[in-house]
Amino acid sequence: MKSALLLAVIFPLIADAAPSPAAEAITMTESSWGHQILRWRIEPDGSISYMIRTQGREPGVLGPWQERRSPPSRERYRWVANLLAPARARAGQNMSCANPMTDQAAGTVGWGKMTKLGYYAGCYEPETRSIVALLFKARKQLDTWTGNAPVTIVPEDEPAR
């Protein structure tokens, strides 16, 4: 009886002390008509880089990258990681897309350097649409979190962050 009670007290302490997998940066890129128009990155500490390109003055010409940054917030990172857990579970797999609607956004979401999932927003299969909806929800939330941050213009030849 004493052993069972002792285990009941100690086991949660051991479980809490067990190392969790190392957190990795989560990234997303989005392209339209072969041109990258969005890229964001959230680090494990919750700091965010959110970069967009808007339509330039002439049709078909994109403006410069505009970057907004947000300070660290581990809670934000956990929110994004939890939201995108179903997408991460599909990483490295092809999402079904039998009859896509053209002219939709496409891109990649990634965790760390090796774990990636490509997506196409013009797919109608229910599972694919649910994953894409999560990606767009994350995008919208990061846009909101960085919405009031100062905008920095990033030169075109600067490498992706």
C-alpha positions, 0 to 999 in steps of 0.5 A: 500500500505504501509503495502504491502511494509513494509511486502515485506521488513520485510518478507525476514528478518524474513525468514532469521532469522528463525532457520534452522534444526540442522546440523548433522554429515554425515557418510558412511561405506562400506563393501566387503565380510563381512569386513568393508573397508571404513568409513568416517565422515563429521561434520557440521563444515566440518571437515572430517575423512576418513578411509580406509583399503587396502589389506594386504600382504596375500590374504584375509587379510586386512591391518590396518585402515589408517585415513586422516583428513581434517580441517573444511570447512562449504562449504564442509559440505554444498556440501556433504549435498546438494549432498546427499539430494536425498539419505536422502529423501530415508532414512529408506526405502528399495531401490529396488534391484530385480536382484543384481550382487554379489561381489559388495560393500554394506554399510550405509550412515547416518545423525546423530544417527538415520537417515540411508540408506543402499545401495548395489552397485550391484543393477541395478534399475535406482533409486537405481543406481542414489542414489549409484552414489551420494554416490560414488561421495561423497566418491570420493570427500572426498578422494580428500579433504583428499588426501594430509593429513598425514596418521595415522594408527588406531589400529584394536581394536579402535572403529569406530569414 
